[in-house]
Amino acid sequence: MSEKIDDKEAALQKKQCDDCYKYRDNLLKTSPAVIFMSQQIEKLAQTHPKYRQQIEHINKQIFSKLEEKTNDESEKSKSPIFIPSKHLICDICPDNTKLAGFHPDLGVLICANHITKSTSFLLESSITHELVHYYDNMRFKVDLSNLKHHACTEIRASMLSGECSWSYEFFRKFSTFKMFGGFKDCVKRRAALSVSYNPICESKEMAEKAVDEVWNSCFGDTRPFDDVYFG
Ligand SMILES: [Zn+2]
């Protein structure tokens, strides 16, 4: 009996992962934000060996065989380093707090078991959010044991991913959302919520304080985008 349930569960998880990869592949082809962030990460990696090494470190953890494929150094420097189809992985997530996550050693994980018909449209902003973390970790070496570092990357990810556009807020039923003021409030609220999940964060107030302390410098930093679309 239990074996049957396990088979059923395994089949369900396989279907969830297959669907997740379909959503992901579609976004890699059609989403301007996901494509742009992926290109910017690749551009960083091509610009400086220290950035390149960070991605190669992730590569080693997740697909060591690919590393071995090219031994010719001149060939290596020409080939893409950040390969979105390899660095954005679909898998089953144990907790249900989010649709995707970033780990400095493993890259971006998309939670296949949390994608439903009603949440799939949030996937574009979720992946863009994690790619901003990816970019920040390369560029600024984010230290997650420092809440100010964590707050800064969360402010930027919420601001740049589009997750605070009015349509997403409407979906979250914040019906009093007002343009611009509402955008800032949303970025602040979501950044503080993410910081509050950091194991070293002791309270909601501590998370809000960290966000307030870095707000001016991080909310003003839209790199690698020129500007933010507030719609
Ligand atoms: Zn985040």
Residues whose N, C-alpha, C, O or C-beta is under 5 A from the ligand:
A	BS01	ZN	E154 A157 S194
